Amino acid sequence: MAAASAASGFRTWLQTHGFSWLTPKRLRALTVTAMCAAGLVSTIGVSGSTPPTSSARPTPQHAHSHPAT
């Protein structure tokens, strides 16, 4: 959701600066490209979880053998 908002903000920024080379067709192409790039970065480039730390690994339980008496 945030990625789409960023792409939309980028499009608005481009449109308000009134670049002479930015025709409606080019603006549309840049919008589609920005949306695709934002979607890829948000799904591939950003992970939603952190890897486990070494302290989070369970320690093996050793069975203590008692000598037979």
Secondary structure, DSSP 8 states (H G I E B T S, - for coil): -HHHHHHHHHHHHHHHTT-TT--HHHHHHHHHHHHHHHHHIIIII--SS----GGGS------------
